[in-house]
Amino acid sequence: MKIQILGTGCPSCVKLADNAKQAVAEVGIDCEIEKVTDINRITSFGVMMTPALAIDGQVKIVGKVASVEEIKSVIGK
């Protein structure tokens, strides 16, 4: 599994990345977390509002800092 944090590096993007790391640790899965900061790559996902979270290339959360629990529920699907 690959989780991508889409954002330019703003505080909200950093918080989403931290929450994703914590969610992965709590669920106990093996995955890669990648920060995507290039605006052209972000828009290639169809994302116009950051931060966003994608799992295996599919955007799951857009425009908000998802909580650890929200990310865990998305990971489990």
PyMOL Python script that loads the backbone (N, CA, C, O; Angstrom):
from pymol import cmd

cmd.read_pdbstr("""\
ATOM      1  N   MET A   1       0.841  -1.174   0.000  1.00  0.00           N
ATOM      2  CA  MET A   1       0.000   0.000   0.000  1.00  0.00           C
ATOM      3  C   MET A   1       0.888   1.240   0.000  1.00  0.00           C
ATOM      4  O   MET A   1       1.930   1.284   0.654  1.00  0.00           O
ATOM      5  N   LYS A   2       0.447   2.241  -0.749  1.00  0.00           N
ATOM      6  CA  LYS A   2       1.175   3.508  -0.810  1.00  0.00           C
ATOM      7  C   LYS A   2       0.204   4.642  -0.478  1.00  0.00           C
ATOM      8  O   LYS A   2      -0.837   4.791  -1.117  1.00  0.00           O
ATOM      9  N   ILE A   3       0.560   5.431   0.522  1.00  0.00           N
ATOM     10  CA  ILE A   3      -0.226   6.595   0.901  1.00  0.00           C
ATOM     11  C   ILE A   3       0.521   7.829   0.422  1.00  0.00           C
ATOM     12  O   ILE A   3       1.716   7.985   0.673  1.00  0.00           O
ATOM     13  N   GLN A   4      -0.193   8.694  -0.263  1.00  0.00           N
ATOM     14  CA  GLN A   4       0.402   9.929  -0.752  1.00  0.00           C
ATOM     15  C   GLN A   4      -0.294  11.120  -0.107  1.00  0.00           C
ATOM     16  O   GLN A   4      -1.521  11.218  -0.117  1.00  0.00           O
ATOM     17  N   ILE A   5       0.500  12.015   0.450  1.00  0.00           N
ATOM     18  CA  ILE A   5       0.008  13.254   1.025  1.00  0.00           C
ATOM     19  C   ILE A   5       0.233  14.325  -0.041  1.00  0.00           C
ATOM     20  O   ILE A   5       1.371  14.610  -0.413  1.00  0.00           O
ATOM     21  N   LEU A   6      -0.850  14.910  -0.524  1.00  0.00           N
ATOM     22  CA  LEU A   6      -0.774  15.895  -1.582  1.00  0.00           C
ATOM     23  C   LEU A   6      -0.900  17.288  -0.976  1.00  0.00           C
ATOM     24  O   LEU A   6      -1.941  17.645  -0.425  1.00  0.00           O
ATOM     25  N   GLY A   7       0.164  18.064  -1.082  1.00  0.00           N
ATOM     26  CA  GLY A   7       0.141  19.414  -0.534  1.00  0.00           C
ATOM     27  C   GLY A   7       1.496  20.072  -0.688  1.00  0.00           C
ATOM     28  O   GLY A   7       2.513  19.404  -0.872  1.00  0.00           O
ATOM     29  N   THR A   8       1.491  21.379  -0.611  1.00  0.00           N
ATOM     30  CA  THR A   8       2.704  22.145  -0.878  1.00  0.00           C
ATOM     31  C   THR A   8       3.631  22.258   0.323  1.00  0.00           C
ATOM     32  O   THR A   8       4.712  22.836   0.209  1.00  0.00           O
ATOM     33  N   GLY A   9       3.240  21.725   1.456  1.00  0.00           N
ATOM     34  CA  GLY A   9       4.094  21.776   2.639  1.00  0.00           C
ATOM     35  C   GLY A   9       3.581  22.716   3.714  1.00  0.00           C
ATOM     36  O   GLY A   9       4.304  23.030   4.660  1.00  0.00           O
ATOM     37  N   CYS A  10       2.348  23.168   3.579  1.00  0.00           N
ATOM     38  CA  CYS A  10       1.748  24.065   4.572  1.00  0.00           C
ATOM     39  C   CYS A  10       1.549  23.312   5.898  1.00  0.00           C
ATOM     40  O   CYS A  10       1.637  22.084   5.924  1.00  0.00           O
ATOM     41  N   PRO A  11       1.285  24.022   6.984  1.00  0.00           N
ATOM     42  CA  PRO A  11       1.073  23.351   8.275  1.00  0.00           C
ATOM     43  C   PRO A  11      -0.028  22.281   8.238  1.00  0.00           C
ATOM     44  O   PRO A  11       0.089  21.250   8.901  1.00  0.00           O
ATOM     45  N   SER A  12      -1.089  22.521   7.472  1.00  0.00           N
ATOM     46  CA  SER A  12      -2.162  21.522   7.366  1.00  0.00           C
ATOM     47  C   SER A  12      -1.662  20.256   6.679  1.00  0.00           C
ATOM     48  O   SER A  12      -2.040  19.148   7.060  1.00  0.00           O
ATOM     49  N   CYS A  13      -0.821  20.419   5.676  1.00  0.00           N
ATOM     50  CA  CYS A  13      -0.261  19.267   4.965  1.00  0.00           C
ATOM     51  C   CYS A  13       0.654  18.467   5.884  1.00  0.00           C
ATOM     52  O   CYS A  13       0.633  17.236   5.869  1.00  0.00           O
ATOM     53  N   VAL A  14       1.442  19.153   6.670  1.00  0.00           N
ATOM     54  CA  VAL A  14       2.343  18.493   7.620  1.00  0.00           C
ATOM     55  C   VAL A  14       1.535  17.723   8.659  1.00  0.00           C
ATOM     56  O   VAL A  14       1.886  16.596   9.010  1.00  0.00           O
ATOM     57  N   LYS A  15       0.462  18.321   9.149  1.00  0.00           N
ATOM     58  CA  LYS A  15      -0.393  17.662  10.147  1.00  0.00           C
ATOM     59  C   LYS A  15      -1.050  16.419   9.556  1.00  0.00           C
ATOM     60  O   LYS A  15      -1.129  15.385  10.220  1.00  0.00           O
ATOM     61  N   LEU A  16      -1.522  16.510   8.311  1.00  0.00           N
ATOM     62  CA  LEU A  16      -2.125  15.343   7.663  1.00  0.00           C
ATOM     63  C   LEU A  16      -1.103  14.217   7.529  1.00  0.00           C
ATOM     64  O   LEU A  16      -1.433  13.053   7.753  1.00  0.00           O
ATOM     65  N   ALA A  17       0.129  14.554   7.168  1.00  0.00           N
ATOM     66  CA  ALA A  17       1.187  13.543   7.060  1.00  0.00           C
ATOM     67  C   ALA A  17       1.451  12.899   8.420  1.00  0.00           C
ATOM     68  O   ALA A  17       1.612  11.682   8.508  1.00  0.00           O
ATOM     69  N   ASP A  18       1.497  13.702   9.472  1.00  0.00           N
ATOM     70  CA  ASP A  18       1.703  13.171  10.822  1.00  0.00           C
ATOM     71  C   ASP A  18       0.561  12.242  11.221  1.00  0.00           C
ATOM     72  O   ASP A  18       0.794  11.173  11.785  1.00  0.00           O
ATOM     73  N   ASN A  19      -0.670  12.649  10.930  1.00  0.00           N
ATOM     74  CA  ASN A  19      -1.834  11.813  11.258  1.00  0.00           C
ATOM     75  C   ASN A  19      -1.802  10.504  10.473  1.00  0.00           C
ATOM     76  O   ASN A  19      -2.165   9.453  11.002  1.00  0.00           O
ATOM     77  N   ALA A  20      -1.372  10.562   9.217  1.00  0.00           N
ATOM     78  CA  ALA A  20      -1.283   9.349   8.404  1.00  0.00           C
ATOM     79  C   ALA A  20      -0.241   8.388   8.974  1.00  0.00           C
ATOM     80  O   ALA A  20      -0.471   7.181   9.039  1.00  0.00           O
ATOM     81  N   LYS A  21       0.901   8.927   9.386  1.00  0.00           N
ATOM     82  CA  LYS A  21       1.942   8.078   9.989  1.00  0.00           C
ATOM     83  C   LYS A  21       1.429   7.414  11.255  1.00  0.00           C
ATOM     84  O   LYS A  21       1.683   6.232  11.488  1.00  0.00           O
ATOM     85  N   GLN A  22       0.707   8.172  12.074  1.00  0.00           N
ATOM     86  CA  GLN A  22       0.173   7.613  13.309  1.00  0.00           C
ATOM     87  C   GLN A  22      -0.884   6.548  13.010  1.00  0.00           C
ATOM     88  O   GLN A  22      -0.910   5.506  13.665  1.00  0.00           O
ATOM     89  N   ALA A  23      -1.743   6.796  12.040  1.00  0.00           N
ATOM     90  CA  ALA A  23      -2.786   5.824  11.676  1.00  0.00           C
ATOM     91  C   ALA A  23      -2.164   4.524  11.193  1.00  0.00           C
ATOM     92  O   ALA A  23      -2.612   3.442  11.572  1.00  0.00           O
ATOM     93  N   VAL A  24      -1.133   4.621  10.358  1.00  0.00           N
ATOM     94  CA  VAL A  24      -0.454   3.428   9.848  1.00  0.00           C
ATOM     95  C   VAL A  24       0.173   2.653  11.003  1.00  0.00           C
ATOM     96  O   VAL A  24       0.092   1.425  11.046  1.00  0.00           O
ATOM     97  N   ALA A  25       0.795   3.367  11.933  1.00  0.00           N
ATOM     98  CA  ALA A  25       1.416   2.710  13.083  1.00  0.00           C
ATOM     99  C   ALA A  25       0.372   2.006  13.944  1.00  0.00           C
ATOM    100  O   ALA A  25       0.604   0.892  14.411  1.00  0.00           O
ATOM    101  N   GLU A  26      -0.778   2.650  14.157  1.00  0.00           N
ATOM    102  CA  GLU A  26      -1.820   2.056  14.999  1.00  0.00           C
ATOM    103  C   GLU A  26      -2.466   0.850  14.331  1.00  0.00           C
ATOM    104  O   GLU A  26      -2.813  -0.118  15.008  1.00  0.00           O
ATOM    105  N   VAL A  27      -2.632   0.895  13.009  1.00  0.00           N
ATOM    106  CA  VAL A  27      -3.231  -0.228  12.290  1.00  0.00           C
ATOM    107  C   VAL A  27      -2.225  -1.363  12.143  1.00  0.00           C
ATOM    108  O   VAL A  27      -2.594  -2.535  12.078  1.00  0.00           O
ATOM    109  N   GLY A  28      -0.947  -0.994  12.093  1.00  0.00           N
ATOM    110  CA  GLY A  28       0.103  -2.007  12.016  1.00  0.00           C
ATOM    111  C   GLY A  28       0.298  -2.585  10.630  1.00  0.00           C
ATOM    112  O   GLY A  28       0.626  -3.762  10.480  1.00  0.00           O
ATOM    113  N   ILE A  29       0.097  -1.756   9.615  1.00  0.00           N
ATOM    114  CA  ILE A  29       0.298  -2.239   8.251  1.00  0.00           C
ATOM    115  C   ILE A  29       1.633  -1.730   7.712  1.00  0.00           C
ATOM    116  O   ILE A  29       2.194  -0.749   8.200  1.00  0.00           O
ATOM    117  N   ASP A  30       2.115  -2.422   6.699  1.00  0.00           N
ATOM    118  CA  ASP A  30       3.358  -2.020   6.052  1.00  0.00           C
ATOM    119  C   ASP A  30       2.987  -1.209   4.821  1.00  0.00           C
ATOM    120  O   ASP A  30       2.346  -1.723   3.904  1.00  0.00           O
ATOM    121  N   CYS A  31       3.386   0.052   4.798  1.00  0.00           N
ATOM    122  CA  CYS A  31       3.097   0.869   3.629  1.00  0.00           C
ATOM    123  C   CYS A  31       4.119   1.984   3.509  1.00  0.00           C
ATOM    124  O   CYS A  31       4.855   2.296   4.445  1.00  0.00           O
ATOM    125  N   GLU A  32       4.136   2.560   2.340  1.00  0.00           N
ATOM    126  CA  GLU A  32       5.022   3.684   2.053  1.00  0.00           C
ATOM    127  C   GLU A  32       4.192   4.959   2.130  1.00  0.00           C
ATOM    128  O   GLU A  32       3.072   5.007   1.622  1.00  0.00           O
ATOM    129  N   ILE A  33       4.744   5.997   2.766  1.00  0.00           N
ATOM    130  CA  ILE A  33       4.088   7.298   2.799  1.00  0.00           C
ATOM    131  C   ILE A  33       4.951   8.271   2.009  1.00  0.00           C
ATOM    132  O   ILE A  33       6.126   8.474   2.314  1.00  0.00           O
ATOM    133  N   GLU A  34       4.346   8.863   0.995  1.00  0.00           N
ATOM    134  CA  GLU A  34       5.060   9.789   0.120  1.00  0.00           C
ATOM    135  C   GLU A  34       4.404  11.165   0.209  1.00  0.00           C
ATOM    136  O   GLU A  34       3.179  11.280   0.176  1.00  0.00           O
ATOM    137  N   LYS A  35       5.227  12.202   0.321  1.00  0.00           N
ATOM    138  CA  LYS A  35       4.720  13.574   0.276  1.00  0.00           C
ATOM    139  C   LYS A  35       4.871  14.085  -1.145  1.00  0.00           C
ATOM    140  O   LYS A  35       5.973  14.101  -1.692  1.00  0.00           O
ATOM    141  N   VAL A  36       3.769  14.499  -1.738  1.00  0.00           N
ATOM    142  CA  VAL A  36       3.772  15.038  -3.088  1.00  0.00           C
ATOM    143  C   VAL A  36       3.589  16.549  -2.972  1.00  0.00           C
ATOM    144  O   VAL A  36       2.513  17.022  -2.605  1.00  0.00           O
ATOM    145  N   THR A  37       4.643  17.306  -3.284  1.00  0.00           N
ATOM    146  CA  THR A  37       4.594  18.759  -3.125  1.00  0.00           C
ATOM    147  C   THR A  37       4.577  19.508  -4.452  1.00  0.00           C
ATOM    148  O   THR A  37       4.316  20.711  -4.476  1.00  0.00           O
ATOM    149  N   ASP A  38       4.848  18.823  -5.545  1.00  0.00           N
ATOM    150  CA  ASP A  38       4.858  19.463  -6.861  1.00  0.00           C
ATOM    151  C   ASP A  38       3.420  19.733  -7.308  1.00  0.00           C
ATOM    152  O   ASP A  38       2.609  18.814  -7.417  1.00  0.00           O
ATOM    153  N   ILE A  39       3.120  21.004  -7.563  1.00  0.00           N
ATOM    154  CA  ILE A  39       1.745  21.392  -7.884  1.00  0.00           C
ATOM    155  C   ILE A  39       1.234  20.705  -9.153  1.00  0.00           C
ATOM    156  O   ILE A  39       0.042  20.413  -9.254  1.00  0.00           O
ATOM    157  N   ASN A  40       2.110  20.447 -10.114  1.00  0.00           N
ATOM    158  CA  ASN A  40       1.683  19.758 -11.336  1.00  0.00           C
ATOM    159  C   ASN A  40       1.279  18.318 -11.048  1.00  0.00           C
ATOM    160  O   ASN A  40       0.309  17.815 -11.613  1.00  0.00           O
ATOM    161  N   ARG A  41       2.023  17.659 -10.171  1.00  0.00           N
ATOM    162  CA  ARG A  41       1.649  16.281  -9.783  1.00  0.00           C
ATOM    163  C   ARG A  41       0.359  16.281  -8.983  1.00  0.00           C
ATOM    164  O   ARG A  41      -0.479  15.396  -9.152  1.00  0.00           O
ATOM    165  N   ILE A  42       0.192  17.278  -8.105  1.00  0.00           N
ATOM    166  CA  ILE A  42      -1.027  17.351  -7.296  1.00  0.00           C
ATOM    167  C   ILE A  42      -2.246  17.514  -8.203  1.00  0.00           C
ATOM    168  O   ILE A  42      -3.247  16.817  -8.037  1.00  0.00           O
ATOM    169  N   THR A  43      -2.157  18.436  -9.158  1.00  0.00           N
ATOM    170  CA  THR A  43      -3.301  18.650 -10.051  1.00  0.00           C
ATOM    171  C   THR A  43      -3.527  17.466 -10.983  1.00  0.00           C
ATOM    172  O   THR A  43      -4.643  17.274 -11.467  1.00  0.00           O
ATOM    173  N   SER A  44      -2.495  16.670 -11.244  1.00  0.00           N
ATOM    174  CA  SER A  44      -2.689  15.485 -12.085  1.00  0.00           C
ATOM    175  C   SER A  44      -3.603  14.455 -11.411  1.00  0.00           C
ATOM    176  O   SER A  44      -4.174  13.591 -12.077  1.00  0.00           O
ATOM    177  N   PHE A  45      -3.734  14.556 -10.085  1.00  0.00           N
ATOM    178  CA  PHE A  45      -4.667  13.708  -9.345  1.00  0.00           C
ATOM    179  C   PHE A  45      -6.094  14.254  -9.434  1.00  0.00           C
ATOM    180  O   PHE A  45      -7.039  13.593  -9.003  1.00  0.00           O
ATOM    181  N   GLY A  46      -6.253  15.461  -9.992  1.00  0.00           N
ATOM    182  CA  GLY A  46      -7.557  16.104 -10.034  1.00  0.00           C
ATOM    183  C   GLY A  46      -7.849  16.896  -8.771  1.00  0.00           C
ATOM    184  O   GLY A  46      -8.982  17.321  -8.547  1.00  0.00           O
ATOM    185  N   VAL A  47      -6.833  17.095  -7.951  1.00  0.00           N
ATOM    186  CA  VAL A  47      -6.989  17.795  -6.673  1.00  0.00           C
ATOM    187  C   VAL A  47      -6.765  19.293  -6.892  1.00  0.00           C
ATOM    188  O   VAL A  47      -5.745  19.708  -7.441  1.00  0.00           O
ATOM    189  N   MET A  48      -7.730  20.086  -6.455  1.00  0.00           N
ATOM    190  CA  MET A  48      -7.622  21.537  -6.565  1.00  0.00           C
ATOM    191  C   MET A  48      -7.549  22.200  -5.194  1.00  0.00           C
ATOM    192  O   MET A  48      -7.301  23.402  -5.097  1.00  0.00           O
ATOM    193  N   MET A  49      -7.765  21.420  -4.133  1.00  0.00           N
ATOM    194  CA  MET A  49      -7.711  21.954  -2.772  1.00  0.00           C
ATOM    195  C   MET A  49      -6.883  21.005  -1.916  1.00  0.00           C
ATOM    196  O   MET A  49      -7.140  19.801  -1.878  1.00  0.00           O
ATOM    197  N   THR A  50      -5.893  21.557  -1.232  1.00  0.00           N
ATOM    198  CA  THR A  50      -5.029  20.736  -0.386  1.00  0.00           C
ATOM    199  C   THR A  50      -5.296  21.066   1.078  1.00  0.00           C
ATOM    200  O   THR A  50      -5.854  22.122   1.375  1.00  0.00           O
ATOM    201  N   PRO A  51      -4.913  20.194   1.986  1.00  0.00           N
ATOM    202  CA  PRO A  51      -4.219  18.929   1.736  1.00  0.00           C
ATOM    203  C   PRO A  51      -5.181  17.858   1.238  1.00  0.00           C
ATOM    204  O   PRO A  51      -6.399  17.966   1.380  1.00  0.00           O
ATOM    205  N   ALA A  52      -4.599  16.836   0.656  1.00  0.00           N
ATOM    206  CA  ALA A  52      -5.372  15.688   0.202  1.00  0.00           C
ATOM    207  C   ALA A  52      -4.579  14.422   0.492  1.00  0.00           C
ATOM    208  O   ALA A  52      -3.359  14.453   0.657  1.00  0.00           O
ATOM    209  N   LEU A  53      -5.295  13.317   0.550  1.00  0.00           N
ATOM    210  CA  LEU A  53      -4.669  12.028   0.830  1.00  0.00           C
ATOM    211  C   LEU A  53      -5.127  11.037  -0.231  1.00  0.00           C
ATOM    212  O   LEU A  53      -6.319  10.907  -0.509  1.00  0.00           O
ATOM    213  N   ALA A  54      -4.163  10.348  -0.812  1.00  0.00           N
ATOM    214  CA  ALA A  54      -4.463   9.322  -1.808  1.00  0.00           C
ATOM    215  C   ALA A  54      -3.893   8.000  -1.332  1.00  0.00           C
ATOM    216  O   ALA A  54      -2.844   7.950  -0.690  1.00  0.00           O
ATOM    217  N   ILE A  55      -4.600   6.938  -1.657  1.00  0.00           N
ATOM    218  CA  ILE A  55      -4.136   5.588  -1.346  1.00  0.00           C
ATOM    219  C   ILE A  55      -4.024   4.835  -2.663  1.00  0.00           C
ATOM    220  O   ILE A  55      -4.992   4.704  -3.412  1.00  0.00           O
ATOM    221  N   ASP A  56      -2.826   4.347  -2.923  1.00  0.00           N
ATOM    222  CA  ASP A  56      -2.534   3.633  -4.173  1.00  0.00           C
ATOM    223  C   ASP A  56      -3.018   4.420  -5.386  1.00  0.00           C
ATOM    224  O   ASP A  56      -3.578   3.849  -6.320  1.00  0.00           O
ATOM    225  N   GLY A  57      -2.798   5.738  -5.368  1.00  0.00           N
ATOM    226  CA  GLY A  57      -3.119   6.585  -6.508  1.00  0.00           C
ATOM    227  C   GLY A  57      -4.557   7.072  -6.581  1.00  0.00           C
ATOM    228  O   GLY A  57      -4.900   7.855  -7.468  1.00  0.00           O
ATOM    229  N   GLN A  58      -5.412   6.616  -5.652  1.00  0.00           N
ATOM    230  CA  GLN A  58      -6.811   7.026  -5.637  1.00  0.00           C
ATOM    231  C   GLN A  58      -7.037   8.040  -4.517  1.00  0.00           C
ATOM    232  O   GLN A  58      -6.769   7.751  -3.351  1.00  0.00           O
ATOM    233  N   VAL A  59      -7.522   9.213  -4.866  1.00  0.00           N
ATOM    234  CA  VAL A  59      -7.749  10.270  -3.883  1.00  0.00           C
ATOM    235  C   VAL A  59      -8.928   9.878  -2.990  1.00  0.00           C
ATOM    236  O   VAL A  59     -10.006   9.535  -3.476  1.00  0.00           O
ATOM    237  N   LYS A  60      -8.701   9.934  -1.686  1.00  0.00           N
ATOM    238  CA  LYS A  60      -9.723   9.531  -0.713  1.00  0.00           C
ATOM    239  C   LYS A  60     -10.222  10.702   0.138  1.00  0.00           C
ATOM    240  O   LYS A  60     -11.390  10.732   0.524  1.00  0.00           O
ATOM    241  N   ILE A  61      -9.346  11.662   0.431  1.00  0.00           N
ATOM    242  CA  ILE A  61      -9.697  12.790   1.293  1.00  0.00           C
ATOM    243  C   ILE A  61      -9.134  14.052   0.653  1.00  0.00           C
ATOM    244  O   ILE A  61      -7.972  14.080   0.248  1.00  0.00           O
ATOM    245  N   VAL A  62      -9.961  15.104   0.559  1.00  0.00           N
ATOM    246  CA  VAL A  62      -9.538  16.347  -0.085  1.00  0.00           C
ATOM    247  C   VAL A  62      -9.945  17.547   0.762  1.00  0.00           C
ATOM    248  O   VAL A  62     -11.059  17.609   1.283  1.00  0.00           O
ATOM    249  N   GLY A  63      -9.021  18.501   0.891  1.00  0.00           N
ATOM    250  CA  GLY A  63      -9.338  19.796   1.451  1.00  0.00           C
ATOM    251  C   GLY A  63      -9.497  19.876   2.950  1.00  0.00           C
ATOM    252  O   GLY A  63     -10.069  20.836   3.466  1.00  0.00           O
ATOM    253  N   LYS A  64      -8.996  18.871   3.661  1.00  0.00           N
ATOM    254  CA  LYS A  64      -9.075  18.934   5.119  1.00  0.00           C
ATOM    255  C   LYS A  64      -7.996  18.076   5.744  1.00  0.00           C
ATOM    256  O   LYS A  64      -7.415  17.196   5.108  1.00  0.00           O
ATOM    257  N   VAL A  65      -7.750  18.361   7.012  1.00  0.00           N
ATOM    258  CA  VAL A  65      -6.819  17.545   7.787  1.00  0.00           C
ATOM    259  C   VAL A  65      -7.640  16.438   8.436  1.00  0.00           C
ATOM    260  O   VAL A  65      -8.333  16.664   9.428  1.00  0.00           O
ATOM    261  N   ALA A  66      -7.558  15.262   7.875  1.00  0.00           N
ATOM    262  CA  ALA A  66      -8.300  14.122   8.407  1.00  0.00           C
ATOM    263  C   ALA A  66      -7.688  13.681   9.731  1.00  0.00           C
ATOM    264  O   ALA A  66      -6.472  13.718   9.916  1.00  0.00           O
ATOM    265  N   SER A  67      -8.551  13.266  10.640  1.00  0.00           N
ATOM    266  CA  SER A  67      -8.082  12.757  11.922  1.00  0.00           C
ATOM    267  C   SER A  67      -7.454  11.375  11.738  1.00  0.00           C
ATOM    268  O   SER A  67      -7.608  10.735  10.698  1.00  0.00           O
ATOM    269  N   VAL A  68      -6.756  10.945  12.755  1.00  0.00           N
ATOM    270  CA  VAL A  68      -6.151   9.598  12.737  1.00  0.00           C
ATOM    271  C   VAL A  68      -7.249   8.560  12.518  1.00  0.00           C
ATOM    272  O   VAL A  68      -7.080   7.630  11.729  1.00  0.00           O
ATOM    273  N   GLU A  69      -8.371   8.719  13.215  1.00  0.00           N
ATOM    274  CA  GLU A  69      -9.470   7.747  13.091  1.00  0.00           C
ATOM    275  C   GLU A  69     -10.059   7.728  11.665  1.00  0.00           C
ATOM    276  O   GLU A  69     -10.372   6.662  11.135  1.00  0.00           O
ATOM    277  N   GLU A  70     -10.204   8.906  11.058  1.00  0.00           N
ATOM    278  CA  GLU A  70     -10.717   8.974   9.687  1.00  0.00           C
ATOM    279  C   GLU A  70      -9.763   8.261   8.728  1.00  0.00           C
ATOM    280  O   GLU A  70     -10.200   7.528   7.841  1.00  0.00           O
ATOM    281  N   ILE A  71      -8.484   8.475   8.907  1.00  0.00           N
ATOM    282  CA  ILE A  71      -7.498   7.834   8.026  1.00  0.00           C
ATOM    283  C   ILE A  71      -7.504   6.326   8.235  1.00  0.00           C
ATOM    284  O   ILE A  71      -7.408   5.566   7.271  1.00  0.00           O
ATOM    285  N   LYS A  72      -7.617   5.889   9.477  1.00  0.00           N
ATOM    286  CA  LYS A  72      -7.673   4.450   9.760  1.00  0.00           C
ATOM    287  C   LYS A  72      -8.886   3.821   9.066  1.00  0.00           C
ATOM    288  O   LYS A  72      -8.788   2.705   8.554  1.00  0.00           O
ATOM    289  N   SER A  73     -10.011   4.510   9.043  1.00  0.00           N
ATOM    290  CA  SER A  73     -11.195   3.941   8.411  1.00  0.00           C
ATOM    291  C   SER A  73     -11.016   3.869   6.888  1.00  0.00           C
ATOM    292  O   SER A  73     -11.501   2.933   6.253  1.00  0.00           O
ATOM    293  N   VAL A  74     -10.333   4.839   6.309  1.00  0.00           N
ATOM    294  CA  VAL A  74     -10.075   4.824   4.865  1.00  0.00           C
ATOM    295  C   VAL A  74      -9.063   3.734   4.527  1.00  0.00           C
ATOM    296  O   VAL A  74      -9.201   3.064   3.503  1.00  0.00           O
ATOM    297  N   ILE A  75      -8.063   3.550   5.359  1.00  0.00           N
ATOM    298  CA  ILE A  75      -7.048   2.511   5.133  1.00  0.00           C
ATOM    299  C   ILE A  75      -7.703   1.136   5.156  1.00  0.00           C
ATOM    300  O   ILE A  75      -7.342   0.252   4.380  1.00  0.00           O
ATOM    301  N   GLY A  76      -8.663   0.967   6.049  1.00  0.00           N
ATOM    302  CA  GLY A  76      -9.309  -0.350   6.203  1.00  0.00           C
ATOM    303  C   GLY A  76     -10.213  -0.740   5.076  1.00  0.00           C
ATOM    304  O   GLY A  76     -10.601  -1.904   4.978  1.00  0.00           O
ATOM    305  N   LYS A  77     -10.569   0.203   4.208  1.00  0.00           N
ATOM    306  CA  LYS A  77     -11.520  -0.102   3.118  1.00  0.00           C
ATOM    307  C   LYS A  77     -10.830  -0.694   1.935  1.00  0.00           C
ATOM    308  O   LYS A  77     -11.477  -1.007   0.936  1.00  0.00           O
TER     309      LYS A  77
END
""", "prot")
cmd.dss("prot")
cmd.show_as("cartoon", "prot")
cmd.util.cbc("prot")
cmd.orient("prot")
